[in-house]
Amino acid sequence: MNWEKGIDKLYENIVNAIPEGFRTAVKPLLLDAAQKKCINRNSDYINEADIVTALLDITPGPFFSEAIRSCQELNINVERYTELKNIQDTYRISWDKIGEAFHPGNMHFAMYVTDRCNQNCLHCAANSKAYRQELPIEEWKYIVDNLEDSLREQGRHGVYTWFGGEPTCREDLREIIKYCGDKGYYQSIITNGVLFDDEYAKFCANNGMHHVFVSIDSADPQKSDMIRGIENSLEYAKKAVKTSIKYGLFTCCSTTVMKPNIYELAEIQELVESLNGQPYFRAIVKQKNAAINWEKVGLSTEEYKILYDFKYKKIIDKIRNGKAGELPVYDVFEMVPFMEEIQNDTELTVFEWGVGCQACKQLSGIDINGDIFACGYPSKAILGNALADRFSDVMKSVMFKNIKDKNLKGKCADCHHLSRCGGGCRIHAECETGDILESFSYCWHENDHDHPFEKKMVSN
């Protein structure tokens, strides 16, 4: 873990202000708590807020006033950080409500266990109808252990989402589900619902499945069938949602936002909520079937903005009306450019961990042959292979760090939104330009103004 400029000295000054009899015991506790704060922000650099709020977290009640006084003597804005701690505690409660797998700091992997599928979606990002050889389950066990061991070295955990194709088409998938359940690994599955019946849901629930994604791309049955290439696709999905919830599995309904459904997002959300599922919208990426069918399914710049307004205007309104703690923590994530001007610590805390591109920060992917992708979508930029390379070494590579830290090119490189937005979707940028570090082609933002609060945060 690294330090922002001057923060290592601040840490030593705070430690030296602790009474000598407690100093030796408190010093490692403070560092550990600050590192966890940093991880929860998906950062590699401990900042002042991490140190001070960590100190407030670990200080017992009888000594709290003394800790406040010590910070004040170091000219630290204690009032601000006390309020920030309260804000963080509020969101920690929100995270706890939906389970530990969604906690900031975890890394989510799309695990491409098969190309096989029982649907033929217009927007599929897998190798539709070009099935490749599948890895044996024993090799997937090795991969999961490799990823988990590497993350735990950083005090983090993985969340392994069984993906495809349609993962339930793989008859031996239950073996890896049981393996992860026995090991206590966080795992989920994304399914179209065709094979996800009562017995399958019960098996998942009994073997440590944390959550389930069910794909719903339209509230209109006929349009759903057109998008997904089979009859009764919506009924399969609705039944899967109900079955998943029946066995106590946290159930997200994943909608790929594309041209055929861009004007029915509210209707899809209403349907999902009527099923007691959690709506989750993500933008289409120009790959495989989606690239072939781009004129039918691709979003224009104006349509990306419609998705942005649908998601973020509601979120910002909730935050600014004191309801930020009610937000599902994953709801702020979207792969489109992030345009809001952060105005205060409350908004910063909500958005800090997960808006914009999360490639190599919170997301990665493992292809059917073990190749490591930057995010959950397949990429031409292969970062390593999880059968041949330790993931801990991959995370230290120049390309991984460039993607994670968003060392981008073109318009995105100098944009004042970059620290939040991440330059839109890196994989989409790669699909359009051939370079995963190039600018997002569908951004509508003009970089011709300042954001005072963000500028102040940088200067502080």
C-alpha positions as CSV (number, residue, x, y, z in Angstrom):
1,M,0.0,0.0,0.0
2,N,1.3,3.5,-0.9
3,W,0.7,6.9,0.6
4,E,-0.5,10.1,-1.0
5,K,2.1,12.9,-0.7
6,G,2.8,13.8,2.9
7,I,0.3,11.3,4.4
8,D,3.0,9.0,5.8
9,K,4.3,11.9,7.8
10,L,0.8,12.7,9.0
11,Y,0.5,9.0,10.1
12,E,3.7,9.3,12.1
13,N,2.6,12.6,13.7
14,I,-0.7,11.1,14.8
15,V,1.0,8.0,16.2
16,N,3.5,10.2,18.1
17,A,0.5,12.1,19.7
18,I,-0.8,8.9,21.2
19,P,0.2,8.3,24.8
20,E,3.4,6.3,24.9
21,G,1.9,3.4,26.9
22,F,-0.6,2.8,24.1
23,R,1.5,3.8,21.1
24,T,3.1,0.4,20.2
25,A,-0.3,-1.3,20.2
26,V,-2.3,1.4,18.4
27,K,0.2,2.0,15.6
28,P,-0.4,-1.3,13.6
29,L,-4.1,-1.1,14.3
30,L,-4.3,2.4,12.8
31,L,-2.3,1.4,9.7
32,D,-4.5,-1.7,9.2
33,A,-7.7,0.2,9.6
34,A,-6.5,2.9,7.2
35,Q,-5.5,0.3,4.6
36,K,-9.0,-1.2,4.8
37,K,-10.5,2.3,4.2
38,C,-8.2,2.7,1.2
39,I,-9.2,-0.7,-0.2
40,N,-12.9,0.2,0.2
41,R,-12.2,3.2,-2.0
42,N,-10.6,0.9,-4.6
43,S,-7.4,3.0,-4.3
44,D,-3.8,2.1,-3.8
45,Y,-2.9,5.3,-2.0
46,I,-3.8,6.0,1.6
47,N,-5.1,9.6,2.0
48,E,-5.8,11.9,5.0
49,A,-9.4,10.8,5.2
50,D,-8.4,7.2,5.5
51,I,-6.0,7.9,8.4
52,V,-8.3,10.2,10.4
53,T,-11.5,8.3,10.0
54,A,-9.6,5.1,10.8
55,L,-8.4,6.7,14.0
56,L,-11.9,7.6,14.9
57,D,-13.0,4.1,14.2
58,I,-10.5,2.4,16.4
59,T,-10.5,4.8,19.3
60,P,-12.6,3.6,22.4
61,G,-15.2,6.0,23.7
62,P,-13.3,7.1,26.8
63,F,-10.4,8.3,24.7
64,F,-12.4,9.8,21.8
65,S,-12.1,13.4,23.0
66,E,-8.3,13.0,23.4
67,A,-8.1,11.7,19.8
68,I,-10.1,14.7,18.6
69,R,-7.8,17.1,20.5
70,S,-4.7,15.5,19.1
71,C,-6.0,15.9,15.5
72,Q,-6.9,19.5,16.2
73,E,-3.4,20.2,17.4
74,L,-2.2,18.9,14.0
75,N,-4.5,21.4,12.2
76,I,-6.8,18.6,10.9
77,N,-10.4,19.4,10.1
78,V,-11.8,17.0,12.7
79,E,-15.4,18.2,12.3
80,R,-15.3,17.3,8.6
81,Y,-13.9,13.8,9.3
82,T,-16.3,13.1,12.1
83,E,-19.1,13.8,9.7
84,L,-17.4,11.7,7.0
85,K,-17.1,8.8,9.5
86,N,-20.9,9.0,10.1
87,I,-21.5,9.0,6.4
88,Q,-19.3,5.9,5.9
89,D,-21.1,4.1,8.8
90,T,-24.4,4.8,7.1
91,Y,-23.3,3.1,3.9
92,R,-21.7,0.2,5.8
93,I,-25.2,-0.6,7.0
94,S,-26.5,-0.5,3.5
95,W,-23.8,-2.9,2.4
96,D,-24.5,-5.2,5.2
97,K,-28.2,-5.4,4.2
98,I,-27.4,-7.0,0.9
99,G,-24.4,-9.1,1.9
100,E,-20.7,-9.1,2.1
101,A,-20.1,-10.0,-1.5
102,F,-21.1,-6.5,-2.5
103,H,-18.8,-4.8,-0.1
104,P,-16.5,-2.2,-1.7
105,G,-13.0,-3.6,-2.0
106,N,-14.1,-7.0,-3.4
107,M,-13.2,-7.9,-7.0
108,H,-15.9,-9.4,-9.2
109,F,-14.9,-11.8,-12.0
110,A,-17.0,-13.0,-14.9
111,M,-16.0,-16.6,-15.3
112,Y,-16.6,-17.8,-18.9
113,V,-17.0,-21.5,-18.2
114,T,-18.8,-22.2,-21.5
115,D,-19.7,-20.8,-24.9
116,R,-22.8,-23.0,-25.1
117,C,-26.2,-21.4,-24.8
118,N,-29.9,-22.3,-25.3
119,Q,-30.7,-18.8,-26.6
120,N,-29.4,-16.7,-29.5
121,C,-29.3,-13.1,-28.3
122,L,-28.8,-10.2,-30.6
123,H,-26.4,-8.6,-28.2
124,C,-24.3,-11.6,-27.0
125,A,-20.7,-10.8,-26.2
126,A,-19.6,-14.4,-26.2
127,N,-18.7,-16.6,-29.1
128,S,-22.2,-17.3,-30.4
129,K,-22.4,-20.6,-32.3
130,A,-18.6,-21.0,-32.3
131,Y,-18.2,-23.1,-29.3
132,R,-14.6,-23.5,-28.0
133,Q,-13.2,-26.3,-25.9
134,E,-14.1,-26.0,-22.2
135,L,-11.6,-26.2,-19.3
136,P,-12.1,-29.2,-16.9
137,I,-13.6,-28.2,-13.6
138,E,-10.4,-29.1,-11.8
139,E,-8.7,-26.4,-13.7
140,W,-11.4,-23.9,-12.8
141,K,-10.8,-24.9,-9.1
142,Y,-7.1,-24.0,-9.6
143,I,-8.1,-20.7,-11.2
144,V,-10.4,-19.7,-8.4
145,D,-7.8,-20.5,-5.8
146,N,-5.2,-18.5,-7.7
147,L,-7.5,-15.4,-7.8
148,E,-8.6,-15.7,-4.2
149,D,-5.1,-16.3,-2.7
150,S,-3.8,-13.3,-4.6
151,L,-6.6,-11.0,-3.5
152,R,-6.4,-12.1,0.2
153,E,-2.7,-11.0,0.1
154,Q,-4.3,-7.5,-0.3
155,G,-6.9,-8.0,2.3
156,R,-9.6,-8.4,-0.4
157,H,-11.9,-11.1,-1.6
158,G,-13.1,-12.3,-5.0
159,V,-16.7,-12.7,-6.2
160,Y,-16.9,-15.4,-8.9
161,T,-19.8,-15.1,-11.3
162,W,-20.4,-18.2,-13.4
163,F,-20.9,-16.9,-16.9
164,G,-21.1,-18.0,-20.5
165,G,-22.8,-18.6,-22.9
166,E,-25.4,-19.9,-20.5
167,P,-23.5,-21.5,-17.5
168,T,-26.3,-23.9,-16.6
169,C,-25.7,-25.6,-20.0
170,R,-22.5,-27.0,-18.4
171,E,-23.6,-30.2,-16.7
172,D,-20.7,-30.3,-14.3
173,L,-21.0,-26.7,-13.2
174,R,-22.4,-27.8,-9.8
175,E,-19.1,-29.3,-8.9
176,I,-17.4,-25.9,-9.0
177,I,-20.4,-24.3,-7.2
178,K,-20.0,-26.8,-4.4
179,Y,-16.3,-26.4,-4.3
180,C,-16.6,-22.6,-3.8
181,G,-19.4,-23.1,-1.3
182,D,-17.2,-25.5,0.8
183,K,-14.3,-23.0,0.6
184,G,-16.4,-20.1,1.7
185,Y,-15.8,-18.1,-1.6
186,Y,-18.3,-15.5,-2.7
187,Q,-20.0,-16.7,-5.9
188,S,-22.9,-15.8,-8.1
189,I,-24.4,-17.0,-11.4
190,I,-26.0,-15.2,-14.4
191,T,-28.7,-17.1,-16.2
192,N,-31.4,-16.7,-18.8
193,G,-33.6,-18.9,-16.6
194,V,-34.3,-21.7,-19.1
195,L,-32.6,-24.4,-17.0
196,F,-32.6,-22.6,-13.7
197,D,-35.4,-24.6,-12.1
198,D,-36.5,-25.2,-8.5
199,E,-34.0,-27.9,-8.0
200,Y,-31.1,-25.9,-9.4
201,A,-32.0,-22.8,-7.2
202,K,-32.2,-25.0,-4.1
203,F,-28.8,-26.5,-4.9
204,C,-27.2,-23.0,-5.3
205,A,-28.8,-21.9,-2.0
206,N,-27.5,-25.0,-0.2
207,N,-23.9,-24.5,-1.6
208,G,-23.1,-20.9,-0.7
209,M,-24.4,-19.0,-3.7
210,H,-24.5,-15.3,-2.7
211,H,-26.6,-13.8,-5.5
212,V,-28.2,-14.6,-8.8
213,F,-28.4,-12.4,-12.0
214,V,-31.4,-13.2,-14.2
215,S,-31.3,-11.6,-17.7
216,I,-34.4,-9.5,-18.5
217,D,-34.1,-7.3,-21.6
218,S,-37.7,-6.2,-22.1
219,A,-41.0,-6.1,-20.3
220,D,-42.7,-6.9,-23.6
221,P,-42.8,-10.7,-24.2
222,Q,-42.6,-10.4,-28.0
223,K,-39.7,-7.9,-27.9
224,S,-37.9,-10.1,-25.3
225,D,-38.2,-13.1,-27.7
226,M,-36.9,-11.0,-30.6
227,I,-33.9,-9.9,-28.6
228,R,-33.1,-13.3,-27.1
229,G,-33.9,-15.5,-30.0
230,I,-36.4,-18.0,-28.4
231,E,-40.0,-18.2,-27.5
232,N,-41.2,-17.6,-24.0
233,S,-37.9,-16.0,-22.9
234,L,-39.6,-13.6,-20.6
235,E,-41.6,-16.3,-18.8
236,Y,-38.4,-18.4,-18.3
237,A,-36.7,-15.3,-16.7
238,K,-39.7,-14.4,-14.5
239,K,-39.9,-18.0,-13.2
240,A,-36.2,-18.0,-12.5
241,V,-36.5,-14.8,-10.5
242,K,-39.4,-16.1,-8.4
243,T,-37.6,-19.4,-7.9
244,S,-34.3,-17.8,-6.8
245,I,-36.1,-15.5,-4.3
246,K,-38.0,-18.5,-3.0
247,Y,-34.7,-20.0,-1.8
248,G,-33.5,-16.7,-0.2
249,L,-31.0,-15.8,-2.9
250,F,-30.4,-12.1,-3.5
251,T,-31.7,-11.7,-7.1
252,C,-30.6,-9.0,-9.5
253,C,-32.4,-8.7,-12.9
254,S,-29.7,-7.7,-15.4
255,T,-30.8,-5.6,-18.3
256,T,-28.4,-5.0,-21.2
257,V,-29.5,-1.5,-22.4
258,M,-29.6,-1.3,-26.2
259,K,-31.6,0.3,-29.0
260,P,-34.6,-2.0,-28.8
261,N,-35.2,-1.3,-25.1
262,I,-33.7,2.2,-24.4
263,Y,-37.2,3.8,-24.2
264,E,-38.7,1.1,-21.9
265,L,-36.3,1.3,-18.9
266,A,-39.0,2.5,-16.5
267,E,-41.3,-0.4,-17.6
268,I,-38.5,-2.9,-17.1
269,Q,-37.7,-1.6,-13.6
270,E,-41.4,-1.7,-12.7
271,L,-41.6,-5.3,-13.9
272,V,-38.5,-6.3,-11.9
273,E,-39.7,-4.7,-8.8
274,S,-43.1,-6.3,-9.1
275,L,-41.2,-9.7,-9.0
276,N,-39.3,-8.5,-5.9
277,G,-36.0,-8.5,-7.9
278,Q,-33.4,-5.8,-7.9
279,P,-33.1,-4.0,-11.3
280,Y,-29.5,-3.6,-12.6
281,F,-28.9,-1.8,-15.9
282,R,-25.7,-2.0,-17.9
283,A,-24.9,-0.6,-21.4
284,I,-24.4,-2.8,-24.4
285,V,-20.8,-3.4,-25.6
286,K,-19.9,-3.6,-29.3
287,Q,-18.6,-7.2,-29.4
288,K,-19.3,-10.5,-31.1
289,N,-23.1,-10.7,-31.9
290,A,-23.6,-7.1,-30.7
291,A,-21.0,-5.9,-33.2
292,I,-22.6,-7.9,-36.0
293,N,-26.0,-6.5,-35.1
294,W,-24.8,-3.0,-34.1
295,E,-27.3,-1.2,-36.4
296,K,-30.1,-3.0,-34.6
297,V,-28.8,-2.9,-31.1
298,G,-26.1,-0.3,-30.7
299,L,-26.6,2.9,-28.7
300,S,-26.0,6.4,-30.1
301,T,-24.4,9.1,-28.1
302,E,-27.8,10.6,-27.4
303,E,-29.1,7.1,-26.2
304,Y,-26.2,6.7,-23.9
305,K,-27.2,10.0,-22.4
306,I,-30.8,8.7,-21.9
307,L,-29.4,5.7,-19.9
308,Y,-27.2,8.1,-17.9
309,D,-30.1,10.4,-17.1
310,F,-32.3,7.4,-16.2
311,K,-29.8,6.1,-13.7
312,Y,-28.0,9.1,-12.2
313,K,-30.6,11.7,-12.0
314,K,-32.6,9.5,-9.7
315,I,-29.5,8.6,-7.7
316,I,-28.4,12.2,-7.3
317,D,-31.9,13.2,-6.3
318,K,-31.9,10.6,-3.5
319,I,-28.5,11.6,-2.3
320,R,-29.5,15.3,-2.1
321,N,-32.7,14.5,-0.3
322,G,-30.9,12.6,2.5
323,K,-31.7,9.1,1.2
324,A,-28.3,7.9,0.0
325,G,-28.3,5.1,2.6
326,E,-31.3,3.5,0.8
327,L,-29.3,3.0,-2.4
328,P,-28.2,-0.5,-3.3
329,V,-24.5,-0.1,-3.4
330,Y,-24.1,-1.6,-6.9
331,D,-26.8,0.7,-8.3
332,V,-24.3,3.6,-8.8
333,F,-22.1,1.5,-11.2
334,E,-22.5,2.0,-14.9
335,M,-20.1,1.9,-17.8
336,V,-21.1,5.2,-19.4
337,P,-19.3,8.5,-18.7
338,F,-20.1,10.0,-15.3
339,M,-21.0,13.7,-15.5
340,E,-22.1,14.8,-12.1
341,E,-20.2,17.5,-10.2
342,I,-19.5,16.2,-6.7
343,Q,-20.6,18.9,-4.2
344,N,-19.7,17.5,-0.8
345,D,-18.4,14.5,1.2
346,T,-21.7,12.7,1.2
347,E,-21.8,12.5,-2.6
348,L,-18.1,11.7,-2.7
349,T,-18.6,8.8,-0.3
350,V,-21.4,7.4,-2.4
351,F,-19.7,7.6,-5.7
352,E,-16.0,7.1,-4.7
353,W,-16.1,3.3,-4.7
354,G,-17.9,2.4,-7.9
355,V,-19.0,4.9,-10.6
356,G,-17.7,4.7,-14.1
357,C,-15.3,2.1,-15.5
358,Q,-14.2,-0.4,-12.9
359,A,-11.9,-2.5,-15.1
360,C,-9.0,-3.8,-13.0
361,K,-10.4,-2.1,-10.0
362,Q,-13.6,-4.0,-9.1
363,L,-14.0,-6.0,-12.2
364,S,-12.1,-8.6,-14.2
365,G,-12.9,-11.6,-16.3
366,I,-11.5,-15.1,-17.0
367,D,-12.0,-16.5,-20.5
368,I,-12.9,-20.1,-21.3
369,N,-9.2,-20.9,-21.7
370,G,-8.0,-19.0,-18.5
371,D,-7.0,-15.8,-20.2
372,I,-7.4,-12.8,-17.9
373,F,-9.5,-9.8,-19.1
374,A,-9.5,-6.3,-17.7
375,C,-13.3,-6.5,-16.9
376,G,-16.2,-8.7,-17.3
377,Y,-16.4,-8.4,-21.1
378,P,-13.9,-10.2,-23.4
379,S,-11.0,-8.1,-24.6
380,K,-8.2,-8.3,-27.1
381,A,-5.9,-7.0,-24.4
382,I,-5.0,-10.2,-22.6
383,L,-3.4,-9.4,-19.2
384,G,-2.2,-13.0,-18.5
385,N,-3.5,-16.5,-18.0
386,A,-4.9,-17.7,-14.7
387,L,-3.6,-21.2,-15.3
388,A,0.0,-20.0,-16.0
389,D,0.4,-16.8,-14.1
390,R,-0.2,-15.8,-10.5
391,F,-2.9,-13.2,-10.4
392,S,-0.8,-11.3,-7.8
393,D,1.8,-10.8,-10.5
394,V,-0.7,-9.8,-13.1
395,M,-2.0,-7.1,-10.9
396,K,1.6,-5.6,-10.7
397,S,1.9,-5.5,-14.5
398,V,2.2,-2.2,-16.4
399,M,-1.0,-2.8,-18.4
400,F,-3.1,-3.8,-15.4
401,K,-2.0,-0.7,-13.6
402,N,-2.6,1.6,-16.6
403,I,-6.1,0.3,-16.9
404,K,-6.8,0.4,-13.2
405,D,-5.4,3.9,-12.7
406,K,-7.0,5.1,-16.0
407,N,-3.8,6.3,-17.7
408,L,-5.8,7.1,-20.8
409,K,-5.3,8.8,-24.1
410,G,-7.1,11.4,-26.1
411,K,-10.0,13.5,-24.8
412,C,-10.3,11.3,-21.6
413,A,-6.7,11.9,-20.5
414,D,-7.2,15.5,-19.4
415,C,-10.9,15.4,-18.4
416,H,-11.8,16.5,-14.9
417,H,-14.3,13.7,-14.7
418,L,-11.7,11.0,-15.2
419,S,-11.2,10.2,-11.5
420,R,-14.8,9.2,-11.2
421,C,-15.8,8.2,-14.7
422,G,-12.8,6.2,-15.7
423,G,-13.2,7.2,-19.3
424,G,-16.5,5.3,-19.9
425,C,-16.2,1.6,-20.9
426,R,-12.7,0.5,-21.6
427,I,-13.8,-2.5,-23.6
428,H,-16.1,-0.5,-25.7
429,A,-13.3,2.0,-26.4
430,E,-11.1,-1.0,-27.4
431,C,-13.9,-2.3,-29.7
432,E,-14.1,1.2,-31.4
433,T,-10.5,2.1,-31.6
434,G,-8.4,-1.1,-31.1
435,D,-6.8,0.4,-28.0
436,I,-8.1,-0.3,-24.5
437,L,-6.6,3.0,-23.3
438,E,-8.2,5.2,-25.9
439,S,-11.1,7.6,-25.2
440,F,-14.7,6.5,-25.0
441,S,-16.2,7.3,-28.4
442,Y,-19.7,8.1,-27.3
443,C,-19.0,10.8,-24.6
444,W,-21.1,14.0,-24.9
445,H,-19.1,15.9,-22.3
446,E,-17.3,19.2,-23.1
447,N,-14.3,19.7,-20.9
448,D,-14.7,23.5,-20.7
449,H,-15.5,24.2,-17.0
450,D,-14.2,23.5,-13.5
451,H,-15.7,21.5,-10.7
452,P,-14.9,23.5,-7.5
453,F,-15.4,20.7,-4.9
454,E,-13.4,18.2,-6.9
455,K,-10.7,20.8,-7.6
456,K,-10.5,21.5,-3.8
457,M,-10.2,17.8,-3.0
458,V,-7.3,17.5,-5.4
459,S,-5.6,20.5,-3.9
460,N,-6.1,19.2,-0.4
